[in-house]
Amino acid sequence: MSSAIHRLDKIIECIDNINFILSNNNLKVSHAIEDKVMKPAIRMNIIRIAEQFAKLKDDNEFKILEHFDNKDLKGISAVRNYIAHDYDSTDDNIIEDVIRFNLPVFAQIIREIKSAL
């Protein structure tokens, strides 16, 4: 279970990184994901989040994963693949939706999991 907690901490770290990028530059999400410097940093953190979820799955941490909506887990994996394999044509609206809607949900669920331990 400790490696699972470590993976959840990594996800929170990536979400915090994205929030730091956004708040430190006083930019709206839509502007940050178009910025030449911030765009790759934001996308790399999204890839890292998806990788941690994939590792939880590989480690058979289904007790942890069952807290998350399966549709959201498939979605973050698809976004990761989209970013990693088709970087130049990744739709910024998808990235914006992930930042606005999915990441706060992931962070809240992780906080709930960790507080229950």
N, C-alpha and C positions, 0 to 999 in steps of 0.2 A: 504493500500500500504506500510505502514511503516514496517509491519512484513515481507512483500516480500523483501524489501530492506535489512532487517536484515538477511534474509535467503541467499540472494545474497552475503552479506558481509561474512557470514559464509563459503560459498563456496570459496570465494577469500582467506579467512584465511587458509583454508585447502590446497589450491593450493600453497599458500605462505609457509606453513609448509613443504610441499613436496619439494619445491624448496630450502628451507633452509637446509633441510636434505641433499639434493644432493650437494649443493654448499659448505656447511660447512665441508664436509668430502672429498671434491675433488675426488669424485668417479664418474665413469660413471654410467648412469642409470642402465645398466645391472649388474654392481657390487653391487650397493646399494640395488637392489631388491632381491639380494641373501644373503645379510649380515644379520646375526642373530639378530642384534639389530635394524637395520634400516628397515628391511622387515616388521615387524609388525606395525611400526609407519606409514610407507607409506600406507600400506593396510588399516589401521584404518582411515586414512584421506580420502582415496577413498570411504570407506563405508560412512563416514560422508557427503561427497559431494553428494552421491546418496540419502542419507536420506533427505538432504535439498531439492533436486529436487522433491522427493516424497511428502514432506510437501507442496511445492509450488502447486503441483497437487491437494493434498487434500484440500488446501485452495482456490481452483478454481482460481488460479493466471494465467489464460490462456493467458492474455495479455503479461505477462512476458515470459511464456514458449514458445509462438509462435516464439520468436526470435531464439530459439534453434532448431536444426534439430531433428525431431522426432526419427530418427534412432540412433542419439547420446544419446538421453535421454533413449531410450530402452536399448541401449548398456551399459550405466553406471549402470542402474538398474540390468542388467544381471550380470555384473562384481561384483557388490555388493553382489548379491545372491551367486555367485560362490565363492567369498572370504569367506562370512559368513557361508556358509553351507558345503563347501568342501575345507577347508583351506589348508590342507596338500598337496593336489594335484592340487592347482591352478597353471595354466601355467604362468610362469614368463614373457613369451613373450607377453601375453595379458596385463599384468600389465605395461610392458614397453611401449606398444603401447598407452595405456591410458595416461601415463605420457608424452610421446613424442608428441602425436597428438591431443588427446581430451582435455586435461587440458588447453593447450594454447588457444585453440578455445573458451572454456568456459570462460576463463578469459577475452579474448578480447570482447566477446559478453556482458559480465557483465559490463565491463568498458563503452561500448557503451550505454547500457541501463541506467546506472547511470549518464552518462554525458548528456543524453537527458532529464533527469528529472529537 
